[in-house]
Amino acid sequence: MKTRIKELREDRDLTQKELSSYLNISQVAYSYYEINKRGVPLEILVKLADFYDTSIDYILYRTNEKEPYKKT
């Protein structure tokens, strides 16, 4: 099953290596997140949501609304 983080990465034409470098993790660790071999830690989810300008709920399939929530 394709994950949202993989879809988002591919939509921006980024490699796993480029994104893992941004997240300061190994490419292997990132690839495990994409194939659901490991759960994505909250800290990484926050960084991904900020990077893609979306919400954690969108990344986790809790909504199909790609726009981030308004900041209060």
N, C-alpha and C positions, 0 to 999 in steps of 0.2 A: 504494500500500500504506500502510495506517495504521501509524504508529509508536507504540511504547509511550509515548513522552513526550507524544504527542498524546492518547492514551487516558487517561493519568494526569491531564493538564491538564483534559480535558473532564469526567472523573469528579469533579473538584473545582469544576467550573463557573468556571474561571479563563479569562481572555482571554490571548492571546499577549502583549499589552501589559503586563498585570499580572506575568506570569512573567518577561518580559524585563527589567522594571524590577527585580525581585528579583535576577536574575542580573547586573544591571548591564551589559546588552548591548542592542543595538537590537532592535526588534520584527522587523525584516527578517532580521537574523542568526538570531534564534530560529526564524522561520518556515522558513528554509533548513534548519535541523536537523530540523524536523518533516517536511519533504517529502524528506528525504535528498539535498538538493542540496549540503549540506556535511556533513562528519563533525563530530561533537560532540567538542570538546576534553575531555581528561581532567578538567581543573579544573571544567568545566561539568557533566560527568557526576557528579562527586562532589557538587557542590551540589544537583543534581537528586535524587540518591539520598537525600541527607540531608533535603531538603525533603519528599519523598514517603515518607520512612521505609521505604525499600526498598533493594535492592542494585543495584549497577551491572550485575551479571549479569542481573537481571530486566529492566532497561531495555534491555539489548542482546540479549534473547531467548535468553540462555544457560541460563536456567531459567524455569520457570513458577511458582516459589515466590516469592510477593510479600513474605513476611516478610524483614526484613534479617538478615544474619548476626549471630551473637552477638559482641559486642565482647570482646576479650581484655584 
